[in-house]
């Protein structure tokens, strides 16, 4: 019996040990394995947000967020509704005029930060940092009581206030967070006008950050740390930068020497403080393990030194990190500042970063974000994977990315990488993990100071550790037509990343009323009555995970029909030097007479350097037409940081595009001057705002952007053409694409609104170089010269192909080879031409009985319309053949 017990004992020990080893192995596997991006989904919770600044997520899942204009709102996930629980009167404009007309400049002032008391469930305390309305420039930290659905305005207790300047921009910070010891931390900007260093030259007081961030006796340019008391006052916790009673200091200061510190977060394990900081030309992500001086305005990034200037503007010497002296005439604090400033954990500038893997160039605005600890979400519904444990999620307001920063065991920088690289946010202002484990994001939009900006939203990112939600994709063979209308709906493209079988449910509605339902993948729907219908597809897997999407169907109005025809070309190519005659025919079932004023015909050249698909996408979404160069400029502007400071017709941080166009005369000198300014940056022409340099742009790209801006005030009719006419061919050597567009918006029909049809045709040179060929199989691209590539094939049954070619009028296809091989090496070579697939109709064939030049012509049977063209090579030789181009002939 004793032996049996001993056997059971050791068996238990061994099994337990193996289980621990296995769990440890699985943990290491999970830590080391980066999750697939498709395991994350972004969900928009509400767009009922207007200039959102910061949020707090309650234990019950409600999200409290504040808006710059003073409103305090709560999103309730139980009904997806947003309610205003209070409104704090705040200042929103600076004192000095911004425009030459005397208009006020929209201020950074407003409602900046919010934090719930750690004991909120018991005391209902909530704290706000804001710039109150009224004539006295100041900022306030106040405590309120929030009960039920309202903020008790009469419960206000001002805990702390400090003087500010409201003459000019900028920097208020606004981050608020409680640390592990229930101390309240608040980030306060330096309240200084724009500039690159503490004293670039003799300047007014408001331009000197030494009076704030470099001042031990001023709360501006610092992160304060206080202990809120029940009576609405506060005490000073131990460990701040200056002890209470130290002359010429503020004991509230925990961190000094910061410019515009944004969102604060506390690592729940270490208690360390993290924040993003907006700099003059270099931004930072900072880590504070204890109280300290972070260097501004004397040092930046990894303690890069600024020059000290004499009062007359001449440079003296670089500041010394071992002996930092504030000799500003506006300093009210200590002359000798805390030495050995703390360098940034990560820093990056407007140029491509050589130190860190930071994507993007140009404008920047570091915001910060939360440090993720998996132990904080043990009971969460779905927590992020262990791979992200201990990593810091940070974002940038302008560039819209989320990066994840990894620290080593000592807390020093180790690495960083993009989180969800396929996702770009629109002005991310705050990020925070919710109690269920999701990452919540407040998106401000990219239009500062604009009321109800587009793209502003509260969203969250969910992680699916096991079963993933399917993705619904919807399509229809037509989305509009006269009644009776028959529509073939399609769920093709719907996917499940776990390869689960899917269930399909369709719901057809009109004006909120359900009309029909279907339980099949691709139903045919008949619409007998005119109206606007919504077809919603919901796909579900067997575990209940689902996704939905909707398409709109208009019944009762046929879309206009447009045909673009060409003489001297077909619908794929222009030939030779002869003019291209075009004509546009329009018909509409309901419109008996086509109104010429509703027709738009447009034409221009697209240089070969530009992506044709991106250009056509921009063209289709245009509000008005202009030159191709202008549309390229619009495309480049949307890809750049321009829309952060500019809008089409309303002043924001910078002037509107139409304001710029109205100021400058359109001539060669204007193009050159403004092109240079876009690249090199500048300030002063439009008030206080500074435009950063864009050194990554070429002159041609910057000129295209200027072309778009200057064209915003030109009448669209400048670019429009008659319904028929001719345009010159660019010639045999041109690689330009010729873009023709015709559009017509009908008059609608009875209660059905108008429908617009847009027709675009693109003509190209009939000679297609090797690098332009769409389909390549069993061949490799070779580049003997940068501009002279060729295709090399050595295997039997190689093929190439070109997509969507109009074969109308095409009689021959010519192949150009690199060199003429010897006859005994090509006797068995054949070329076959088929349409639409490798097994499609044979429309041409040739062998190489004669090969007396580097070109070989295949005669084509007479065919019409658009086809994919496949060119098959039956090469049984032991040598290689090199193809440089193919050319289509009429």
Secondary structure in CASP SS format (residue, H / E / C, confidence):
PFRMAT SS
TARGET T0000
AUTHOR 0000-0000-0000
METHOD secondary structure of the structure
MODEL  1
X C 1.00
X H 1.00
X H 1.00
X H 1.00
X H 1.00
X H 1.00
X H 1.00
X H 1.00
X H 1.00
X H 1.00
X H 1.00
X H 1.00
X H 1.00
X H 1.00
X H 1.00
X H 1.00
X H 1.00
X H 1.00
X H 1.00
X H 1.00
X H 1.00
X H 1.00
X H 1.00
X H 1.00
X H 1.00
X H 1.00
X H 1.00
X H 1.00
X H 1.00
X H 1.00
X H 1.00
X H 1.00
X C 1.00
X C 1.00
X C 1.00
X C 1.00
X H 1.00
X H 1.00
X H 1.00
X E 1.00
X E 1.00
X E 1.00
X E 1.00
X E 1.00
X E 1.00
X E 1.00
X C 1.00
X C 1.00
X C 1.00
X C 1.00
X C 1.00
X E 1.00
X E 1.00
X E 1.00
X E 1.00
X E 1.00
X E 1.00
X C 1.00
X C 1.00
X C 1.00
X C 1.00
X C 1.00
X E 1.00
X E 1.00
X E 1.00
X E 1.00
X E 1.00
X C 1.00
X C 1.00
X C 1.00
X E 1.00
X E 1.00
X E 1.00
X E 1.00
X E 1.00
X E 1.00
X C 1.00
X C 1.00
X C 1.00
X C 1.00
X E 1.00
X E 1.00
X E 1.00
X E 1.00
X E 1.00
X E 1.00
X E 1.00
X C 1.00
X C 1.00
X E 1.00
X C 1.00
X C 1.00
X E 1.00
X E 1.00
X E 1.00
X E 1.00
X E 1.00
X C 1.00
X C 1.00
X C 1.00
X C 1.00
X C 1.00
X C 1.00
X E 1.00
X E 1.00
X E 1.00
X C 1.00
X C 1.00
X C 1.00
X C 1.00
X E 1.00
X E 1.00
X E 1.00
X E 1.00
X E 1.00
X E 1.00
X C 1.00
X C 1.00
X C 1.00
X H 1.00
X H 1.00
X H 1.00
X H 1.00
X C 1.00
X E 1.00
X E 1.00
X E 1.00
X E 1.00
X E 1.00
X E 1.00
X C 1.00
X E 1.00
X C 1.00
X C 1.00
X C 1.00
X C 1.00
X C 1.00
X E 1.00
X E 1.00
X E 1.00
X E 1.00
X E 1.00
X E 1.00
X E 1.00
X E 1.00
X E 1.00
X E 1.00
X C 1.00
X C 1.00
X E 1.00
X E 1.00
X E 1.00
X E 1.00
X E 1.00
X E 1.00
X E 1.00
X E 1.00
X E 1.00
X E 1.00
X E 1.00
X E 1.00
X E 1.00
X E 1.00
X C 1.00
X C 1.00
X C 1.00
X C 1.00
X C 1.00
X C 1.00
X C 1.00
X C 1.00
X C 1.00
X C 1.00
X C 1.00
X C 1.00
X E 1.00
X E 1.00
X E 1.00
X C 1.00
X C 1.00
X C 1.00
X C 1.00
X C 1.00
X E 1.00
X E 1.00
X E 1.00
X E 1.00
X E 1.00
X C 1.00
X C 1.00
X C 1.00
X C 1.00
X C 1.00
X C 1.00
X C 1.00
X C 1.00
X C 1.00
X C 1.00
X C 1.00
X C 1.00
X C 1.00
X C 1.00
X C 1.00
X C 1.00
X H 1.00
X H 1.00
X H 1.00
X C 1.00
X H 1.00
X H 1.00
X H 1.00
X C 1.00
X C 1.00
X C 1.00
X C 1.00
X C 1.00
X C 1.00
X C 1.00
X C 1.00
X C 1.00
X C 1.00
X E 1.00
X E 1.00
X E 1.00
X E 1.00
X E 1.00
X E 1.00
X E 1.00
X C 1.00
X C 1.00
X C 1.00
X C 1.00
X C 1.00
X E 1.00
X E 1.00
X C 1.00
X C 1.00
X C 1.00
X C 1.00
X C 1.00
X C 1.00
X C 1.00
X C 1.00
X C 1.00
X C 1.00
X C 1.00
X C 1.00
X C 1.00
X C 1.00
X C 1.00
X C 1.00
X C 1.00
X E 1.00
X E 1.00
X E 1.00
X E 1.00
X C 1.00
X C 1.00
X C 1.00
X C 1.00
X E 1.00
X E 1.00
X E 1.00
X E 1.00
X E 1.00
X E 1.00
X C 1.00
X C 1.00
X C 1.00
X C 1.00
X C 1.00
X C 1.00
X E 1.00
X E 1.00
X E 1.00
X E 1.00
X E 1.00
X C 1.00
X C 1.00
X C 1.00
X C 1.00
X E 1.00
X E 1.00
X E 1.00
X E 1.00
X E 1.00
X E 1.00
X E 1.00
X C 1.00
X C 1.00
X C 1.00
X E 1.00
X E 1.00
X C 1.00
X C 1.00
X C 1.00
X C 1.00
X C 1.00
X E 1.00
X E 1.00
X C 1.00
X C 1.00
X C 1.00
X E 1.00
X E 1.00
X C 1.00
X E 1.00
X E 1.00
X E 1.00
X C 1.00
X C 1.00
X C 1.00
X C 1.00
X C 1.00
X E 1.00
X E 1.00
X E 1.00
X E 1.00
X C 1.00
X E 1.00
X C 1.00
X C 1.00
X E 1.00
X C 1.00
X E 1.00
X C 1.00
X C 1.00
X C 1.00
X C 1.00
X C 1.00
X C 1.00
X C 1.00
X C 1.00
X C 1.00
X C 1.00
X E 1.00
X C 1.00
X C 1.00
X C 1.00
X C 1.00
X C 1.00
X C 1.00
X C 1.00
X C 1.00
X C 1.00
X E 1.00
X E 1.00
X E 1.00
X E 1.00
X C 1.00
X C 1.00
X C 1.00
X C 1.00
X C 1.00
X C 1.00
X C 1.00
X C 1.00
X C 1.00
X C 1.00
X C 1.00
X C 1.00
X C 1.00
X C 1.00
X C 1.00
X C 1.00
X E 1.00
X E 1.00
X E 1.00
X C 1.00
X C 1.00
X E 1.00
X C 1.00
X C 1.00
X H 1.00
X H 1.00
X H 1.00
X H 1.00
X C 1.00
X C 1.00
X C 1.00
X C 1.00
X C 1.00
X C 1.00
X C 1.00
X C 1.00
X H 1.00
X H 1.00
X H 1.00
X C 1.00
X C 1.00
X C 1.00
X E 1.00
X E 1.00
X E 1.00
X E 1.00
X E 1.00
X C 1.00
X C 1.00
X C 1.00
X C 1.00
X C 1.00
X E 1.00
X E 1.00
X E 1.00
X E 1.00
X E 1.00
X E 1.00
X C 1.00
X C 1.00
X C 1.00
X C 1.00
X C 1.00
X E 1.00
X E 1.00
X E 1.00
X E 1.00
X E 1.00
X E 1.00
X E 1.00
X C 1.00
X C 1.00
X C 1.00
X C 1.00
X C 1.00
X C 1.00
X C 1.00
X C 1.00
X E 1.00
X E 1.00
X E 1.00
X E 1.00
X E 1.00
X E 1.00
X C 1.00
X C 1.00
X C 1.00
X C 1.00
X C 1.00
X E 1.00
X E 1.00
X E 1.00
X E 1.00
X E 1.00
X C 1.00
X C 1.00
X C 1.00
X C 1.00
X C 1.00
X C 1.00
X C 1.00
X C 1.00
X C 1.00
X C 1.00
X C 1.00
X C 1.00
X C 1.00
X E 1.00
X E 1.00
X E 1.00
X E 1.00
X E 1.00
X E 1.00
X E 1.00
X C 1.00
X C 1.00
X C 1.00
X C 1.00
X C 1.00
X C 1.00
X C 1.00
X E 1.00
X C 1.00
X C 1.00
X C 1.00
X E 1.00
X E 1.00
X C 1.00
X C 1.00
X C 1.00
X E 1.00
X E 1.00
X C 1.00
X C 1.00
X C 1.00
X E 1.00
X E 1.00
X E 1.00
X E 1.00
X E 1.00
X E 1.00
X C 1.00
X C 1.00
X C 1.00
X C 1.00
X E 1.00
X C 1.00
X C 1.00
X C 1.00
X C 1.00
X C 1.00
X C 1.00
X C 1.00
X E 1.00
X E 1.00
X E 1.00
X E 1.00
X E 1.00
X E 1.00
X E 1.00
X E 1.00
X C 1.00
X C 1.00
X E 1.00
X E 1.00
X E 1.00
X E 1.00
X E 1.00
X E 1.00
X C 1.00
X C 1.00
X C 1.00
X C 1.00
X C 1.00
X E 1.00
X E 1.00
X E 1.00
X E 1.00
X C 1.00
X C 1.00
X C 1.00
X E 1.00
X E 1.00
X E 1.00
X E 1.00
X E 1.00
X E 1.00
X E 1.00
X E 1.00
X E 1.00
X E 1.00
X C 1.00
X C 1.00
X C 1.00
X C 1.00
X C 1.00
X E 1.00
X E 1.00
X E 1.00
X E 1.00
X E 1.00
X E 1.00
X E 1.00
X E 1.00
X E 1.00
X E 1.00
X C 1.00
X C 1.00
X C 1.00
X C 1.00
X C 1.00
X E 1.00
X E 1.00
X E 1.00
X E 1.00
X E 1.00
X E 1.00
X E 1.00
X C 1.00
X E 1.00
X C 1.00
X C 1.00
X C 1.00
X E 1.00
X E 1.00
X C 1.00
X C 1.00
X C 1.00
X C 1.00
X C 1.00
X E 1.00
X E 1.00
X E 1.00
X E 1.00
X E 1.00
X E 1.00
X E 1.00
X E 1.00
X C 1.00
X C 1.00
X C 1.00
X C 1.00
X C 1.00
X C 1.00
X C 1.00
X C 1.00
X H 1.00
X H 1.00
X H 1.00
X E 1.00
X E 1.00
X E 1.00
X E 1.00
X E 1.00
X E 1.00
X E 1.00
X E 1.00
X C 1.00
X C 1.00
X C 1.00
X C 1.00
X C 1.00
X H 1.00
X H 1.00
X H 1.00
X H 1.00
X H 1.00
X H 1.00
X H 1.00
X H 1.00
X H 1.00
X C 1.00
X C 1.00
X C 1.00
X C 1.00
X C 1.00
X C 1.00
X C 1.00
X H 1.00
X H 1.00
X H 1.00
X H 1.00
X H 1.00
X H 1.00
X H 1.00
X H 1.00
X H 1.00
X H 1.00
X H 1.00
X H 1.00
X C 1.00
X C 1.00
X H 1.00
X H 1.00
X H 1.00
X C 1.00
X C 1.00
X C 1.00
X C 1.00
X C 1.00
X C 1.00
X C 1.00
X C 1.00
X C 1.00
X C 1.00
X C 1.00
X C 1.00
X H 1.00
X H 1.00
X H 1.00
X H 1.00
X H 1.00
X H 1.00
X H 1.00
X C 1.00
X C 1.00
X C 1.00
X C 1.00
X H 1.00
X H 1.00
X H 1.00
X H 1.00
X H 1.00
X H 1.00
X H 1.00
X H 1.00
X H 1.00
X H 1.00
X H 1.00
X H 1.00
X H 1.00
X C 1.00
X E 1.00
X E 1.00
X E 1.00
X C 1.00
X C 1.00
X E 1.00
X E 1.00
X E 1.00
X E 1.00
X E 1.00
X C 1.00
X C 1.00
X C 1.00
X C 1.00
X C 1.00
X C 1.00
X C 1.00
X H 1.00
X H 1.00
X H 1.00
X H 1.00
X H 1.00
X H 1.00
X H 1.00
X H 1.00
X H 1.00
X H 1.00
X H 1.00
X H 1.00
X H 1.00
X C 1.00
X C 1.00
X C 1.00
X C 1.00
X H 1.00
X H 1.00
X H 1.00
X H 1.00
X E 1.00
X C 1.00
X C 1.00
X C 1.00
X E 1.00
X E 1.00
X E 1.00
X E 1.00
X C 1.00
X C 1.00
X C 1.00
X C 1.00
X C 1.00
X C 1.00
X C 1.00
X C 1.00
X C 1.00
X E 1.00
X E 1.00
X E 1.00
X E 1.00
X E 1.00
X E 1.00
X E 1.00
X E 1.00
X E 1.00
X C 1.00
X C 1.00
X C 1.00
X E 1.00
X C 1.00
X C 1.00
X E 1.00
X C 1.00
X C 1.00
X C 1.00
X E 1.00
X E 1.00
X E 1.00
X E 1.00
X E 1.00
X E 1.00
X E 1.00
X E 1.00
X E 1.00
X E 1.00
X C 1.00
X E 1.00
X E 1.00
X E 1.00
X H 1.00
X H 1.00
X H 1.00
X C 1.00
X C 1.00
X E 1.00
X E 1.00
X E 1.00
X C 1.00
X E 1.00
X E 1.00
X E 1.00
X E 1.00
X E 1.00
X C 1.00
X C 1.00
X C 1.00
X C 1.00
X C 1.00
X E 1.00
X E 1.00
X E 1.00
X E 1.00
X E 1.00
X C 1.00
X C 1.00
X C 1.00
X C 1.00
X E 1.00
X E 1.00
X E 1.00
X E 1.00
X E 1.00
X E 1.00
X E 1.00
X E 1.00
X E 1.00
X C 1.00
X C 1.00
X C 1.00
X C 1.00
X C 1.00
X E 1.00
X E 1.00
X E 1.00
X E 1.00
X E 1.00
X E 1.00
X C 1.00
X C 1.00
X C 1.00
X C 1.00
X C 1.00
X H 1.00
X H 1.00
X H 1.00
X C 1.00
X C 1.00
X C 1.00
X C 1.00
X E 1.00
X E 1.00
X E 1.00
X E 1.00
X E 1.00
X E 1.00
X C 1.00
X C 1.00
X C 1.00
X C 1.00
X C 1.00
X C 1.00
X E 1.00
X E 1.00
X E 1.00
X E 1.00
X E 1.00
X E 1.00
X C 1.00
X C 1.00
X C 1.00
X C 1.00
X C 1.00
X C 1.00
X C 1.00
X E 1.00
X E 1.00
X E 1.00
X E 1.00
X E 1.00
X C 1.00
X C 1.00
X C 1.00
X C 1.00
X C 1.00
X C 1.00
X E 1.00
X E 1.00
X E 1.00
X E 1.00
X E 1.00
X E 1.00
X E 1.00
X E 1.00
X E 1.00
X C 1.00
X C 1.00
X C 1.00
X C 1.00
X C 1.00
X C 1.00
X E 1.00
X E 1.00
X E 1.00
X E 1.00
X E 1.00
X E 1.00
X E 1.00
X E 1.00
X E 1.00
X C 1.00
END
